[in-house]
Amino acid sequence: MINTDEIKPDMPVICSQGGQFATVDHMEESGTIKLMQDDAGQHHYIPVFWVTSTDDGVVKVDRPGDQAMQEWSNISPNYIDE
């Protein structure tokens, strides 16, 4: 089980192939990791259950970077459309 308290802002997010594809902005209350804005100014969100470890000051996830970027969300799970 991952201790989400170990996931901190500015930590690199590393895919299963060893490359960095994102950087942590912060943990959301929903147990989702908000990633820093990309070059287009868009935040993305990934579920914490993707995380396999937080060793050596990096967040490692269980999938290749290309797959992660196809599956991440652009909408915060905390967003409520009223």
PDB file of N, CA, C and O in Angstrom:
ATOM      1  N   MET A   1       0.850  -1.191   0.000  1.00  0.00           N
ATOM      2  CA  MET A   1       0.000   0.000   0.000  1.00  0.00           C
ATOM      3  C   MET A   1       0.887   1.243   0.000  1.00  0.00           C
ATOM      4  O   MET A   1       1.864   1.319   0.745  1.00  0.00           O
ATOM      5  N   ILE A   2       0.545   2.198  -0.827  1.00  0.00           N
ATOM      6  CA  ILE A   2       1.307   3.431  -0.946  1.00  0.00           C
ATOM      7  C   ILE A   2       0.859   4.412   0.135  1.00  0.00           C
ATOM      8  O   ILE A   2      -0.336   4.589   0.371  1.00  0.00           O
ATOM      9  N   ASN A   3       1.822   5.040   0.780  1.00  0.00           N
ATOM     10  CA  ASN A   3       1.539   6.096   1.742  1.00  0.00           C
ATOM     11  C   ASN A   3       1.454   7.400   0.957  1.00  0.00           C
ATOM     12  O   ASN A   3       2.476   7.927   0.518  1.00  0.00           O
ATOM     13  N   THR A   4       0.259   7.915   0.781  1.00  0.00           N
ATOM     14  CA  THR A   4       0.091   9.124  -0.027  1.00  0.00           C
ATOM     15  C   THR A   4       0.741  10.353   0.603  1.00  0.00           C
ATOM     16  O   THR A   4       0.961  11.351  -0.084  1.00  0.00           O
ATOM     17  N   ASP A   5       1.048  10.299   1.885  1.00  0.00           N
ATOM     18  CA  ASP A   5       1.758  11.407   2.533  1.00  0.00           C
ATOM     19  C   ASP A   5       3.167  11.567   1.972  1.00  0.00           C
ATOM     20  O   ASP A   5       3.778  12.625   2.124  1.00  0.00           O
ATOM     21  N   GLU A   6       3.685  10.528   1.329  1.00  0.00           N
ATOM     22  CA  GLU A   6       5.024  10.583   0.736  1.00  0.00           C
ATOM     23  C   GLU A   6       5.024  11.254  -0.637  1.00  0.00           C
ATOM     24  O   GLU A   6       6.088  11.571  -1.169  1.00  0.00           O
ATOM     25  N   ILE A   7       3.846  11.472  -1.213  1.00  0.00           N
ATOM     26  CA  ILE A   7       3.738  12.116  -2.531  1.00  0.00           C
ATOM     27  C   ILE A   7       3.692  13.623  -2.309  1.00  0.00           C
ATOM     28  O   ILE A   7       2.736  14.150  -1.739  1.00  0.00           O
ATOM     29  N   LYS A   8       4.722  14.299  -2.761  1.00  0.00           N
ATOM     30  CA  LYS A   8       4.906  15.729  -2.500  1.00  0.00           C
ATOM     31  C   LYS A   8       4.949  16.527  -3.802  1.00  0.00           C
ATOM     32  O   LYS A   8       5.274  15.983  -4.858  1.00  0.00           O
ATOM     33  N   PRO A   9       4.619  17.819  -3.724  1.00  0.00           N
ATOM     34  CA  PRO A   9       4.749  18.682  -4.901  1.00  0.00           C
ATOM     35  C   PRO A   9       6.161  18.632  -5.481  1.00  0.00           C
ATOM     36  O   PRO A   9       7.144  18.478  -4.756  1.00  0.00           O
ATOM     37  N   ASP A  10       6.235  18.763  -6.777  1.00  0.00           N
ATOM     38  CA  ASP A  10       7.486  18.810  -7.545  1.00  0.00           C
ATOM     39  C   ASP A  10       8.190  17.469  -7.705  1.00  0.00           C
ATOM     40  O   ASP A  10       9.286  17.419  -8.262  1.00  0.00           O
ATOM     41  N   MET A  11       7.581  16.369  -7.224  1.00  0.00           N
ATOM     42  CA  MET A  11       8.193  15.054  -7.437  1.00  0.00           C
ATOM     43  C   MET A  11       8.002  14.637  -8.891  1.00  0.00           C
ATOM     44  O   MET A  11       6.909  14.796  -9.435  1.00  0.00           O
ATOM     45  N   PRO A  12       9.046  14.103  -9.532  1.00  0.00           N
ATOM     46  CA  PRO A  12       8.890  13.571 -10.886  1.00  0.00           C
ATOM     47  C   PRO A  12       7.977  12.350 -10.878  1.00  0.00           C
ATOM     48  O   PRO A  12       7.982  11.573  -9.924  1.00  0.00           O
ATOM     49  N   VAL A  13       7.195  12.182 -11.940  1.00  0.00           N
ATOM     50  CA  VAL A  13       6.356  11.004 -12.120  1.00  0.00           C
ATOM     51  C   VAL A  13       6.988  10.182 -13.240  1.00  0.00           C
ATOM     52  O   VAL A  13       7.107  10.638 -14.377  1.00  0.00           O
ATOM     53  N   ILE A  14       7.392   8.952 -12.890  1.00  0.00           N
ATOM     54  CA  ILE A  14       8.166   8.081 -13.764  1.00  0.00           C
ATOM     55  C   ILE A  14       7.289   6.919 -14.225  1.00  0.00           C
ATOM     56  O   ILE A  14       6.609   6.288 -13.414  1.00  0.00           O
ATOM     57  N   CYS A  15       7.307   6.640 -15.523  1.00  0.00           N
ATOM     58  CA  CYS A  15       6.514   5.548 -16.078  1.00  0.00           C
ATOM     59  C   CYS A  15       7.217   4.207 -15.859  1.00  0.00           C
ATOM     60  O   CYS A  15       8.345   4.157 -15.370  1.00  0.00           O
ATOM     61  N   SER A  16       6.534   3.129 -16.228  1.00  0.00           N
ATOM     62  CA  SER A  16       7.081   1.780 -16.051  1.00  0.00           C
ATOM     63  C   SER A  16       8.308   1.529 -16.921  1.00  0.00           C
ATOM     64  O   SER A  16       9.056   0.581 -16.680  1.00  0.00           O
ATOM     65  N   GLN A  17       8.520   2.372 -17.930  1.00  0.00           N
ATOM     66  CA  GLN A  17       9.689   2.241 -18.794  1.00  0.00           C
ATOM     67  C   GLN A  17      10.864   3.085 -18.311  1.00  0.00           C
ATOM     68  O   GLN A  17      11.928   3.091 -18.930  1.00  0.00           O
ATOM     69  N   GLY A  18      10.667   3.799 -17.199  1.00  0.00           N
ATOM     70  CA  GLY A  18      11.754   4.555 -16.591  1.00  0.00           C
ATOM     71  C   GLY A  18      11.852   6.017 -16.970  1.00  0.00           C
ATOM     72  O   GLY A  18      12.733   6.714 -16.468  1.00  0.00           O
ATOM     73  N   GLY A  19      10.981   6.508 -17.835  1.00  0.00           N
ATOM     74  CA  GLY A  19      11.042   7.904 -18.245  1.00  0.00           C
ATOM     75  C   GLY A  19      10.068   8.777 -17.475  1.00  0.00           C
ATOM     76  O   GLY A  19       9.001   8.322 -17.062  1.00  0.00           O
ATOM     77  N   GLN A  20      10.443  10.032 -17.287  1.00  0.00           N
ATOM     78  CA  GLN A  20       9.551  10.974 -16.629  1.00  0.00           C
ATOM     79  C   GLN A  20       8.550  11.512 -17.634  1.00  0.00           C
ATOM     80  O   GLN A  20       8.924  11.948 -18.722  1.00  0.00           O
ATOM     81  N   PHE A  21       7.259  11.480 -17.263  1.00  0.00           N
ATOM     82  CA  PHE A  21       6.235  12.020 -18.158  1.00  0.00           C
ATOM     83  C   PHE A  21       5.435  13.138 -17.517  1.00  0.00           C
ATOM     84  O   PHE A  21       4.602  13.757 -18.178  1.00  0.00           O
ATOM     85  N   ALA A  22       5.678  13.412 -16.218  1.00  0.00           N
ATOM     86  CA  ALA A  22       4.935  14.465 -15.536  1.00  0.00           C
ATOM     87  C   ALA A  22       5.636  14.822 -14.232  1.00  0.00           C
ATOM     88  O   ALA A  22       6.629  14.205 -13.845  1.00  0.00           O
ATOM     89  N   THR A  23       5.088  15.841 -13.564  1.00  0.00           N
ATOM     90  CA  THR A  23       5.565  16.278 -12.256  1.00  0.00           C
ATOM     91  C   THR A  23       4.349  16.506 -11.366  1.00  0.00           C
ATOM     92  O   THR A  23       3.335  17.038 -11.817  1.00  0.00           O
ATOM     93  N   VAL A  24       4.453  16.104 -10.107  1.00  0.00           N
ATOM     94  CA  VAL A  24       3.351  16.262  -9.163  1.00  0.00           C
ATOM     95  C   VAL A  24       3.130  17.736  -8.853  1.00  0.00           C
ATOM     96  O   VAL A  24       4.074  18.465  -8.548  1.00  0.00           O
ATOM     97  N   ASP A  25       1.866  18.170  -8.934  1.00  0.00           N
ATOM     98  CA  ASP A  25       1.465  19.474  -8.423  1.00  0.00           C
ATOM     99  C   ASP A  25       1.106  19.299  -6.948  1.00  0.00           C
ATOM    100  O   ASP A  25       1.697  19.939  -6.078  1.00  0.00           O
ATOM    101  N   HIS A  26       0.129  18.422  -6.671  1.00  0.00           N
ATOM    102  CA  HIS A  26      -0.220  18.078  -5.292  1.00  0.00           C
ATOM    103  C   HIS A  26      -1.215  16.916  -5.276  1.00  0.00           C
ATOM    104  O   HIS A  26      -1.751  16.524  -6.312  1.00  0.00           O
ATOM    105  N   MET A  27      -1.449  16.380  -4.087  1.00  0.00           N
ATOM    106  CA  MET A  27      -2.466  15.349  -3.898  1.00  0.00           C
ATOM    107  C   MET A  27      -3.816  16.030  -3.724  1.00  0.00           C
ATOM    108  O   MET A  27      -3.932  17.018  -3.000  1.00  0.00           O
ATOM    109  N   GLU A  28      -4.822  15.505  -4.382  1.00  0.00           N
ATOM    110  CA  GLU A  28      -6.191  15.978  -4.217  1.00  0.00           C
ATOM    111  C   GLU A  28      -6.831  15.207  -3.057  1.00  0.00           C
ATOM    112  O   GLU A  28      -6.378  14.116  -2.709  1.00  0.00           O
ATOM    113  N   GLU A  29      -7.867  15.768  -2.472  1.00  0.00           N
ATOM    114  CA  GLU A  29      -8.591  15.107  -1.381  1.00  0.00           C
ATOM    115  C   GLU A  29      -9.168  13.768  -1.804  1.00  0.00           C
ATOM    116  O   GLU A  29      -9.347  12.877  -0.973  1.00  0.00           O
ATOM    117  N   SER A  30      -9.454  13.622  -3.069  1.00  0.00           N
ATOM    118  CA  SER A  30     -10.089  12.411  -3.587  1.00  0.00           C
ATOM    119  C   SER A  30      -9.126  11.234  -3.733  1.00  0.00           C
ATOM    120  O   SER A  30      -9.533  10.152  -4.155  1.00  0.00           O
ATOM    121  N   GLY A  31      -7.847  11.437  -3.385  1.00  0.00           N
ATOM    122  CA  GLY A  31      -6.868  10.377  -3.589  1.00  0.00           C
ATOM    123  C   GLY A  31      -6.324  10.358  -4.994  1.00  0.00           C
ATOM    124  O   GLY A  31      -5.783   9.350  -5.449  1.00  0.00           O
ATOM    125  N   THR A  32      -6.467  11.462  -5.673  1.00  0.00           N
ATOM    126  CA  THR A  32      -5.971  11.622  -7.033  1.00  0.00           C
ATOM    127  C   THR A  32      -4.762  12.544  -7.009  1.00  0.00           C
ATOM    128  O   THR A  32      -4.694  13.470  -6.200  1.00  0.00           O
ATOM    129  N   ILE A  33      -3.810  12.288  -7.897  1.00  0.00           N
ATOM    130  CA  ILE A  33      -2.630  13.142  -7.993  1.00  0.00           C
ATOM    131  C   ILE A  33      -2.863  14.168  -9.091  1.00  0.00           C
ATOM    132  O   ILE A  33      -3.100  13.813 -10.246  1.00  0.00           O
ATOM    133  N   LYS A  34      -2.794  15.434  -8.725  1.00  0.00           N
ATOM    134  CA  LYS A  34      -2.881  16.513  -9.710  1.00  0.00           C
ATOM    135  C   LYS A  34      -1.475  16.770 -10.215  1.00  0.00           C
ATOM    136  O   LYS A  34      -0.548  16.955  -9.426  1.00  0.00           O
ATOM    137  N   LEU A  35      -1.318  16.780 -11.522  1.00  0.00           N
ATOM    138  CA  LEU A  35      -0.019  16.996 -12.141  1.00  0.00           C
ATOM    139  C   LEU A  35       0.132  18.466 -12.531  1.00  0.00           C
ATOM    140  O   LEU A  35      -0.855  19.162 -12.771  1.00  0.00           O
ATOM    141  N   MET A  36       1.370  18.918 -12.589  1.00  0.00           N
ATOM    142  CA  MET A  36       1.627  20.294 -13.003  1.00  0.00           C
ATOM    143  C   MET A  36       1.150  20.509 -14.427  1.00  0.00           C
ATOM    144  O   MET A  36       1.011  19.560 -15.199  1.00  0.00           O
ATOM    145  N   GLN A  37       0.904  21.753 -14.765  1.00  0.00           N
ATOM    146  CA  GLN A  37       0.437  22.100 -16.100  1.00  0.00           C
ATOM    147  C   GLN A  37       1.435  21.663 -17.156  1.00  0.00           C
ATOM    148  O   GLN A  37       2.649  21.725 -16.961  1.00  0.00           O
ATOM    149  N   ASP A  38       0.889  21.222 -18.279  1.00  0.00           N
ATOM    150  CA  ASP A  38       1.739  20.883 -19.420  1.00  0.00           C
ATOM    151  C   ASP A  38       2.053  22.158 -20.208  1.00  0.00           C
ATOM    152  O   ASP A  38       1.693  23.254 -19.779  1.00  0.00           O
ATOM    153  N   ASP A  39       2.708  22.022 -21.335  1.00  0.00           N
ATOM    154  CA  ASP A  39       3.098  23.181 -22.140  1.00  0.00           C
ATOM    155  C   ASP A  39       1.898  23.987 -22.634  1.00  0.00           C
ATOM    156  O   ASP A  39       2.027  25.171 -22.944  1.00  0.00           O
ATOM    157  N   ALA A  40       0.740  23.347 -22.707  1.00  0.00           N
ATOM    158  CA  ALA A  40      -0.477  24.039 -23.145  1.00  0.00           C
ATOM    159  C   ALA A  40      -1.243  24.668 -21.981  1.00  0.00           C
ATOM    160  O   ALA A  40      -2.306  25.256 -22.182  1.00  0.00           O
ATOM    161  N   GLY A  41      -0.705  24.546 -20.764  1.00  0.00           N
ATOM    162  CA  GLY A  41      -1.358  25.132 -19.599  1.00  0.00           C
ATOM    163  C   GLY A  41      -2.451  24.275 -18.989  1.00  0.00           C
ATOM    164  O   GLY A  41      -3.265  24.778 -18.215  1.00  0.00           O
ATOM    165  N   GLN A  42      -2.486  22.978 -19.324  1.00  0.00           N
ATOM    166  CA  GLN A  42      -3.515  22.054 -18.862  1.00  0.00           C
ATOM    167  C   GLN A  42      -2.989  21.189 -17.717  1.00  0.00           C
ATOM    168  O   GLN A  42      -1.919  20.590 -17.821  1.00  0.00           O
ATOM    169  N   HIS A  43      -3.763  21.131 -16.610  1.00  0.00           N
ATOM    170  CA  HIS A  43      -3.466  20.172 -15.537  1.00  0.00           C
ATOM    171  C   HIS A  43      -4.043  18.819 -15.932  1.00  0.00           C
ATOM    172  O   HIS A  43      -5.021  18.749 -16.677  1.00  0.00           O
ATOM    173  N   HIS A  44      -3.437  17.748 -15.433  1.00  0.00           N
ATOM    174  CA  HIS A  44      -3.945  16.393 -15.633  1.00  0.00           C
ATOM    175  C   HIS A  44      -3.992  15.716 -14.269  1.00  0.00           C
ATOM    176  O   HIS A  44      -3.334  16.151 -13.324  1.00  0.00           O
ATOM    177  N   TYR A  45      -4.777  14.650 -14.179  1.00  0.00           N
ATOM    178  CA  TYR A  45      -4.997  13.939 -12.921  1.00  0.00           C
ATOM    179  C   TYR A  45      -4.816  12.447 -13.156  1.00  0.00           C
ATOM    180  O   TYR A  45      -5.292  11.894 -14.148  1.00  0.00           O
ATOM    181  N   ILE A  46      -4.115  11.806 -12.221  1.00  0.00           N
ATOM    182  CA  ILE A  46      -3.961  10.358 -12.291  1.00  0.00           C
ATOM    183  C   ILE A  46      -4.384   9.757 -10.953  1.00  0.00           C
ATOM    184  O   ILE A  46      -4.195  10.376  -9.906  1.00  0.00           O
ATOM    185  N   PRO A  47      -4.956   8.555 -10.982  1.00  0.00           N
ATOM    186  CA  PRO A  47      -5.368   7.913  -9.733  1.00  0.00           C
ATOM    187  C   PRO A  47      -4.156   7.378  -8.969  1.00  0.00           C
ATOM    188  O   PRO A  47      -3.181   6.924  -9.567  1.00  0.00           O
ATOM    189  N   VAL A  48      -4.235   7.440  -7.666  1.00  0.00           N
ATOM    190  CA  VAL A  48      -3.115   6.984  -6.844  1.00  0.00           C
ATOM    191  C   VAL A  48      -2.902   5.478  -6.982  1.00  0.00           C
ATOM    192  O   VAL A  48      -1.805   4.992  -6.707  1.00  0.00           O
ATOM    193  N   PHE A  49      -3.927   4.727  -7.402  1.00  0.00           N
ATOM    194  CA  PHE A  49      -3.742   3.272  -7.534  1.00  0.00           C
ATOM    195  C   PHE A  49      -2.791   2.907  -8.668  1.00  0.00           C
ATOM    196  O   PHE A  49      -2.377   1.751  -8.758  1.00  0.00           O
ATOM    197  N   TRP A  50      -2.432   3.847  -9.534  1.00  0.00           N
ATOM    198  CA  TRP A  50      -1.400   3.600 -10.547  1.00  0.00           C
ATOM    199  C   TRP A  50      -0.009   3.545  -9.920  1.00  0.00           C
ATOM    200  O   TRP A  50       0.899   2.944 -10.494  1.00  0.00           O
ATOM    201  N   VAL A  51       0.171   4.157  -8.763  1.00  0.00           N
ATOM    202  CA  VAL A  51       1.494   4.307  -8.151  1.00  0.00           C
ATOM    203  C   VAL A  51       1.976   2.974  -7.597  1.00  0.00           C
ATOM    204  O   VAL A  51       1.268   2.307  -6.842  1.00  0.00           O
ATOM    205  N   THR A  52       3.194   2.597  -7.984  1.00  0.00           N
ATOM    206  CA  THR A  52       3.795   1.362  -7.481  1.00  0.00           C
ATOM    207  C   THR A  52       4.780   1.631  -6.353  1.00  0.00           C
ATOM    208  O   THR A  52       4.985   0.781  -5.487  1.00  0.00           O
ATOM    209  N   SER A  53       5.399   2.830  -6.361  1.00  0.00           N
ATOM    210  CA  SER A  53       6.327   3.183  -5.285  1.00  0.00           C
ATOM    211  C   SER A  53       6.610   4.677  -5.307  1.00  0.00           C
ATOM    212  O   SER A  53       6.321   5.379  -6.276  1.00  0.00           O
ATOM    213  N   THR A  54       7.181   5.130  -4.212  1.00  0.00           N
ATOM    214  CA  THR A  54       7.617   6.525  -4.099  1.00  0.00           C
ATOM    215  C   THR A  54       9.077   6.549  -3.646  1.00  0.00           C
ATOM    216  O   THR A  54       9.476   7.407  -2.858  1.00  0.00           O
ATOM    217  N   ASP A  55       9.857   5.617  -4.141  1.00  0.00           N
ATOM    218  CA  ASP A  55      11.264   5.488  -3.760  1.00  0.00           C
ATOM    219  C   ASP A  55      12.105   6.601  -4.372  1.00  0.00           C
ATOM    220  O   ASP A  55      11.796   7.108  -5.450  1.00  0.00           O
ATOM    221  N   ASP A  56      13.166   6.972  -3.673  1.00  0.00           N
ATOM    222  CA  ASP A  56      14.177   7.894  -4.201  1.00  0.00           C
ATOM    223  C   ASP A  56      13.608   9.239  -4.635  1.00  0.00           C
ATOM    224  O   ASP A  56      14.149   9.872  -5.542  1.00  0.00           O
ATOM    225  N   GLY A  57      12.523   9.684  -3.998  1.00  0.00           N
ATOM    226  CA  GLY A  57      11.971  10.997  -4.305  1.00  0.00           C
ATOM    227  C   GLY A  57      11.249  11.093  -5.628  1.00  0.00           C
ATOM    228  O   GLY A  57      11.073  12.192  -6.154  1.00  0.00           O
ATOM    229  N   VAL A  58      10.824   9.961  -6.185  1.00  0.00           N
ATOM    230  CA  VAL A  58      10.047   9.960  -7.418  1.00  0.00           C
ATOM    231  C   VAL A  58       8.791   9.107  -7.233  1.00  0.00           C
ATOM    232  O   VAL A  58       8.762   8.180  -6.424  1.00  0.00           O
ATOM    233  N   VAL A  59       7.771   9.443  -7.993  1.00  0.00           N
ATOM    234  CA  VAL A  59       6.536   8.662  -8.022  1.00  0.00           C
ATOM    235  C   VAL A  59       6.617   7.747  -9.238  1.00  0.00           C
ATOM    236  O   VAL A  59       6.705   8.221 -10.371  1.00  0.00           O
ATOM    237  N   LYS A  60       6.587   6.440  -9.003  1.00  0.00           N
ATOM    238  CA  LYS A  60       6.650   5.471 -10.099  1.00  0.00           C
ATOM    239  C   LYS A  60       5.265   4.890 -10.313  1.00  0.00           C
ATOM    240  O   LYS A  60       4.578   4.518  -9.362  1.00  0.00           O
ATOM    241  N   VAL A  61       4.859   4.815 -11.593  1.00  0.00           N
ATOM    242  CA  VAL A  61       3.538   4.275 -11.927  1.00  0.00           C
ATOM    243  C   VAL A  61       3.672   2.970 -12.703  1.00  0.00           C
ATOM    244  O   VAL A  61       4.746   2.625 -13.195  1.00  0.00           O
ATOM    245  N   ASP A  62       2.559   2.257 -12.800  1.00  0.00           N
ATOM    246  CA  ASP A  62       2.543   0.888 -13.320  1.00  0.00           C
ATOM    247  C   ASP A  62       2.350   0.762 -14.827  1.00  0.00           C
ATOM    248  O   ASP A  62       2.137  -0.342 -15.327  1.00  0.00           O
ATOM    249  N   ARG A  63       2.422   1.875 -15.559  1.00  0.00           N
ATOM    250  CA  ARG A  63       2.165   1.805 -17.003  1.00  0.00           C
ATOM    251  C   ARG A  63       3.137   2.674 -17.783  1.00  0.00           C
ATOM    252  O   ARG A  63       3.732   3.602 -17.233  1.00  0.00           O
ATOM    253  N   PRO A  64       3.297   2.369 -19.071  1.00  0.00           N
ATOM    254  CA  PRO A  64       4.163   3.197 -19.916  1.00  0.00           C
ATOM    255  C   PRO A  64       3.634   4.633 -19.996  1.00  0.00           C
ATOM    256  O   PRO A  64       2.434   4.865 -19.848  1.00  0.00           O
ATOM    257  N   GLY A  65       4.514   5.571 -20.225  1.00  0.00           N
ATOM    258  CA  GLY A  65       4.146   6.981 -20.278  1.00  0.00           C
ATOM    259  C   GLY A  65       3.084   7.288 -21.318  1.00  0.00           C
ATOM    260  O   GLY A  65       2.157   8.052 -21.047  1.00  0.00           O
ATOM    261  N   ASP A  66       3.205   6.699 -22.515  1.00  0.00           N
ATOM    262  CA  ASP A  66       2.210   6.943 -23.567  1.00  0.00           C
ATOM    263  C   ASP A  66       0.817   6.499 -23.118  1.00  0.00           C
ATOM    264  O   ASP A  66      -0.170   7.199 -23.342  1.00  0.00           O
ATOM    265  N   GLN A  67       0.750   5.346 -22.493  1.00  0.00           N
ATOM    266  CA  GLN A  67      -0.533   4.841 -22.009  1.00  0.00           C
ATOM    267  C   GLN A  67      -1.070   5.740 -20.907  1.00  0.00           C
ATOM    268  O   GLN A  67      -2.255   6.074 -20.904  1.00  0.00           O
ATOM    269  N   ALA A  68      -0.212   6.138 -19.970  1.00  0.00           N
ATOM    270  CA  ALA A  68      -0.636   7.007 -18.875  1.00  0.00           C
ATOM    271  C   ALA A  68      -1.209   8.317 -19.402  1.00  0.00           C
ATOM    272  O   ALA A  68      -2.224   8.801 -18.902  1.00  0.00           O
ATOM    273  N   MET A  69      -0.558   8.887 -20.410  1.00  0.00           N
ATOM    274  CA  MET A  69      -1.026  10.160 -20.961  1.00  0.00           C
ATOM    275  C   MET A  69      -2.327  10.003 -21.743  1.00  0.00           C
ATOM    276  O   MET A  69      -3.082  10.967 -21.870  1.00  0.00           O
ATOM    277  N   GLN A  70      -2.606   8.815 -22.267  1.00  0.00           N
ATOM    278  CA  GLN A  70      -3.887   8.562 -22.931  1.00  0.00           C
ATOM    279  C   GLN A  70      -5.005   8.384 -21.906  1.00  0.00           C
ATOM    280  O   GLN A  70      -6.159   8.720 -22.173  1.00  0.00           O
ATOM    281  N   GLU A  71      -4.655   7.851 -20.726  1.00  0.00           N
ATOM    282  CA  GLU A  71      -5.665   7.497 -19.730  1.00  0.00           C
ATOM    283  C   GLU A  71      -5.858   8.532 -18.628  1.00  0.00           C
ATOM    284  O   GLU A  71      -6.826   8.443 -17.873  1.00  0.00           O
ATOM    285  N   TRP A  72      -4.953   9.523 -18.514  1.00  0.00           N
ATOM    286  CA  TRP A  72      -5.134  10.506 -17.445  1.00  0.00           C
ATOM    287  C   TRP A  72      -6.357  11.348 -17.737  1.00  0.00           C
ATOM    288  O   TRP A  72      -6.857  11.374 -18.862  1.00  0.00           O
ATOM    289  N   SER A  73      -6.833  12.033 -16.714  1.00  0.00           N
ATOM    290  CA  SER A  73      -8.019  12.876 -16.857  1.00  0.00           C
ATOM    291  C   SER A  73      -7.609  14.337 -16.907  1.00  0.00           C
ATOM    292  O   SER A  73      -6.607  14.730 -16.311  1.00  0.00           O
ATOM    293  N   ASN A  74      -8.390  15.139 -17.622  1.00  0.00           N
ATOM    294  CA  ASN A  74      -8.188  16.579 -17.656  1.00  0.00           C
ATOM    295  C   ASN A  74      -9.117  17.292 -16.684  1.00  0.00           C
ATOM    296  O   ASN A  74      -9.052  18.513 -16.537  1.00  0.00           O
ATOM    297  N   ILE A  75      -9.981  16.529 -16.020  1.00  0.00           N
ATOM    298  CA  ILE A  75     -10.977  17.099 -15.112  1.00  0.00           C
ATOM    299  C   ILE A  75     -10.726  16.564 -13.708  1.00  0.00           C
ATOM    300  O   ILE A  75     -10.577  15.359 -13.510  1.00  0.00           O
ATOM    301  N   SER A  76     -10.680  17.459 -12.748  1.00  0.00           N
ATOM    302  CA  SER A  76     -10.497  17.062 -11.359  1.00  0.00           C
ATOM    303  C   SER A  76     -11.674  16.212 -10.896  1.00  0.00           C
ATOM    304  O   SER A  76     -12.824  16.538 -11.191  1.00  0.00           O
ATOM    305  N   PRO A  77     -11.401  15.127 -10.175  1.00  0.00           N
ATOM    306  CA  PRO A  77     -12.509  14.333  -9.635  1.00  0.00           C
ATOM    307  C   PRO A  77     -13.286  15.112  -8.584  1.00  0.00           C
ATOM    308  O   PRO A  77     -14.379  14.704  -8.192  1.00  0.00           O
ATOM    309  N   ASN A  78     -12.734  16.228  -8.124  1.00  0.00           N
ATOM    310  CA  ASN A  78     -13.429  17.077  -7.148  1.00  0.00           C
ATOM    311  C   ASN A  78     -14.379  18.064  -7.818  1.00  0.00           C
ATOM    312  O   ASN A  78     -15.138  18.757  -7.141  1.00  0.00           O
ATOM    313  N   TYR A  79     -14.336  18.128  -9.164  1.00  0.00           N
ATOM    314  CA  TYR A  79     -15.161  19.080  -9.905  1.00  0.00           C
ATOM    315  C   TYR A  79     -16.621  18.637  -9.875  1.00  0.00           C
ATOM    316  O   TYR A  79     -16.941  17.478 -10.138  1.00  0.00           O
ATOM    317  N   ILE A  80     -17.486  19.575  -9.554  1.00  0.00           N
ATOM    318  CA  ILE A  80     -18.925  19.304  -9.538  1.00  0.00           C
ATOM    319  C   ILE A  80     -19.581  20.287 -10.497  1.00  0.00           C
ATOM    320  O   ILE A  80     -19.454  21.500 -10.326  1.00  0.00           O
ATOM    321  N   ASP A  81     -20.270  19.780 -11.491  1.00  0.00           N
ATOM    322  CA  ASP A  81     -20.941  20.625 -12.476  1.00  0.00           C
ATOM    323  C   ASP A  81     -22.318  20.986 -11.925  1.00  0.00           C
ATOM    324  O   ASP A  81     -23.200  20.134 -11.814  1.00  0.00           O
ATOM    325  N   GLU A  82     -22.484  22.245 -11.588  1.00  0.00           N
ATOM    326  CA  GLU A  82     -23.771  22.680 -11.020  1.00  0.00           C
ATOM    327  C   GLU A  82     -24.529  23.534 -11.985  1.00  0.00           C
ATOM    328  O   GLU A  82     -25.631  23.987 -11.676  1.00  0.00           O
TER     329      GLU A  82
END
